[in-house]
Amino acid sequence: MANRTMKYAQSVKGTNPQYLIEKIIRSRIYESKYWKEHCFALTAELLVDKALALDHIGGVFGGSIKPTPFLCLTQKMLQIQPDKDIVIEFIKNEDYKYVRALGAFYMRLTGTAADCYKYLELLYNDYRKMKLKTRTGKFELVHVDEFVDELLHGERSCDVILPRIQKRQVLEETEQLEQRISALEDDLDIESEEEAEGEQQDISQNRSPSPIEQRHRERDRGRRDGRRHRRSRSYSPSPHRRCACCVCLCVCLCRVCVCVCLCGVCVC
């Protein structure tokens, strides 16, 4: 009685919701200690508290195929079939990543193809790390977006075979879904614009100068050469020097000590 599906539960994918998990794994869940202690008489309201206590995800582990609490709670959700609004709130919960993962996993098992793409693709922007328990019982780190990508494009997740869904392209062609816009598209547009500006600058730097620019460059070069020539002449040695007692220009006669002032006033 405790393992039966609720009477009000509707069939999913044409079968009992609990049958979405294989019989061997389902029987291991019913025999597990966590199922008997924590999942007995569990309602949708009490399920939230159990989901908040999760600290890892995973399927089964060990030689005796023990189920993880994550898989046990998934089985319980299939049994009681909570409202769709509760599952959506699980997915939109940004504070608890394992609650998000539980809601996404349940939505992938029971939801339509349009609902899976609509709600699970929102988690592509969540890059937080989660602990995944492997079949050997060891833990590995995975990101939320990696887990969601496995749900949408993989055939098996957490040791459970995922139901087949239509490809996104088919749903877009039938107008059941709008075209997905990636959050990285704005960054890609900015990078492409910067690359285009860099290419234009390279082209402008490598192009040959126009005739007008060439004439301006030649004129500037001629002006610089003229200044350099005048500067070199001003520094050339001259035989003339100033007289010591006047300001007249004098010429040295013997190159030793006597010079005659050109004005005829003084001799030094």
BELURFEN-V703115 format. One line per field, one symbol per residue. burial: 1 if it has 9 or more other ideal C-beta (glycine too) atoms within 8 Angstrom, else 0. A space follows every 10 residues. Layout:
BEGIN
burial = ???
END
This chain:
BEGIN
burial = 0000100010 0100001101 1000110110 0101100110 0101001101 1001011111 1000111111 1111111111 1000011111 1010001111 1111111111 1011111011 1011010001 1111000000 0111101111 1101001101 0100000100 1100001000 0000000000 0000000000 0000000000 0001001000 0000000000 0000000000 1010000101 1100000110 10000001
END
